[in-house]
Amino acid sequence: MRYAAKTDIGRLRNLNEDSYLVDGDIFAVADGMGGHRAGEVASSLALNVFKAAFEKPRPDESDDDIKSRLKEAVARANQAVFERSRSARELAGMGTTLTAAVPADGKVHIVHVGDSRALLIRKGKMTPVTSDHTLVGEMLLRREVTSETARIHPLRHILTRALGTERDIRSDQTILEVQTGDRLLLCTDGLYASVENRDIAKAVGGKDLESACGKLVDLANLGGGEDNVTVILVEF
Ligand code: MG
């Protein structure tokens, strides 16, 4: 397994409120939101608590056990952000997305809340693993909008689920069977908001993972760089 990651503040923001985690056992991106520095606090706290709460899968561990431990780790991260948000006025209402991938025995467990994304790249074809927890993402699932309209829809940034905004959290979970050569991209919305899918698909195919991540960030900035952008690329 090889991996690379990159985060960038973008061209318009004063702060980078995205956080990410790459340690070989867990890969995760988090996109924080809230006034002042609250978004930064939310995304980094969520990842720290998530990492501390989740021990890497044991070789003999069942999928169901890993799934429930992941769910529990997300619940703890949610609780930590929720409680911190109530501890200080300037942190009130903060929250974060969380999209994490944990490799285990030829598979990858994905756990997801919010509008960051996981995408699988197999033999040059890129397919989404997660769906966005946004008003527009839900409309897309109900086929009320097309993916082209969804990309520019005025309500596309409205989240329907975020970590830390309520006492309880519902996370999506998926298990992917991975093949040798598969790549997994985790990214925050700063990437796909300003870069077309076909350009993302082209960039993630680059031989060198570091330069592929650099290319993705460059494309986001060329596309306006309106938001922070974070990408993690893993090759199995
Ligand atoms: Mg963002």
Residues whose N, C-alpha, C, O or C-beta is under 5 A from the ligand:
A	BS01	MG	D31 T188 D189 G190 D227 N228
